[in-house]
Amino acid sequence: MPRFVATRPDTGLLSLPWDVPLEDWPEDQLVALPRGISRHVVRFVRVNGSVYAIKEVMEHLALHEYRLLRDLERLESPSVEPVGVITDRLDRKGEPIDSILITRHLQFSLPYRALFSSTLRPDTVNRLIDALVALIVRLHLLGFFWGDCSLSNTLFRRDAGAFAAYLVDAETGELHQDISDGQRAHDLYTAEINLFGELLDLQEGGLLDPDIDPQETVESIQKRYEALWAELTAPEEFTTDEMHRLDSRIRRLNELGFDVAEIDIITDWDGSQVRIQPKVVDAGHHSRRLLRLTGLDVEENQARRLLNDLDAFAAATDQQNEDEEIVAHQWLTTVFEPVVRSVPRDLNRKLEPAEVFHEVLEHRWFLSEQAGREIDTMEAARSYVEDVLAAKPDEKLALPTPTLTEPE
């Protein structure tokens, strides 16, 4: 009998045919989802309404990755959720089989090759690279050394016109109290090598826009990373007459989606010079504020867009000085929820609700520009659903639940 190591086990997983090598599992027990390139066999299954990714790998690697993903989960890092590890597997002839790592499928996420199923514009590719760089920085701030940064080891979710990146493969990773400059440099070098190969592969397959130069794109990674890392961690000096620069620094960090948990402020001997150093930075400033006000748990850029609309609602209803929780509840029930409910059930797998709302706001602006007048949000929502959303591909799993058979 195989051994199941898990913190939140789904008993339905026990009925899967763990005595069969993963590559030999029958199609009726699998879910057809786009997969990234992997050195291991990876499949998706649906059990009790949940979809899981299962990867066949040697036992020590499976346990290492499972424990590392659990640590990253506790640190609230952007990574997939670990579910468990299956060890001590034997096939039907009694021969040992590699262990299994189980993670929960990240809904509305796509591997990079699925995004390139049609040629992406250069600005879209740039947003993907920005998301990857932001992911690397966030992981480094947590003390995580990835060891194998690549598009293949990343999942992407749409985030109000941009992308949010999630780590999906931590097999080579290490978690430290602090990450060294050498480790950061190694991750960037690995990212450049891997990304160059991935872009060349896309180019060979005719999936890369001719205006995108793989070499130029790769060479931009270091610059993008250093700019973001410096903004988040570099010390800054100014005089006591320029204390507004402290507020400006915090605002810039917030705009990047990071909270400042602590600022180290040092003055010189006569108090005329001030040196500040953000000591702890944490991502999710806007998403946490929106969650506190409305209960909506969304990506950072989506949260920023929704909060902007909430602020506009407060201004339009002359409630800027009202308690923000009260205004947020009104906005949620009279603006956000009616837009989400306007999407027919057969279309609700196209995009997640926050992304639908963002696109409705974009569509409202477009219609208003065309009409030369302000278009009502619900009017824009109806137009968006009919003219835009219906033509989009599903990005949430929409397949029938397979019948799970007991192993023989």
Buried (B, 14 or more C-beta within 10 A) or exposed (E): EBEBBBEEEBEBBBEBBBBBBBEEBEEEBBBEBEBBBBEBBBBBBBBEEBBBBBBBBEBEBBBBBBBBBEBBBEBEBBBBBBBBBBBEBEEEEEEEBBBBBBBBBBEBBBBBBBBBEEBBEBEBBBBBBBBBBBBBBBBBBBBBBBBBBBBBBBBBBBBBBBBBBBBBBBBBBBBEEEBEEEBBEBBBEBBBEBBBBBBBBBBEEEBBBEEBBBEEBBEBBBEBBBEBBEBBBEEBEBEEEEEEBBEEBBEEBBEBBBBBEEBEEEEEEEEEBBEBEBEEBBBBBBBBBBBEBBEBEBBBBBBBBBBEBBBEBBEEEEBEEEEBEEBBBBBBEEBBBEBBEBBEEEBBBBBBBBBBBBBBBBBBEBBBEEEEEEBEBBEBBBBBBEEBBEEEEEBEBEEEEBEBEEEE
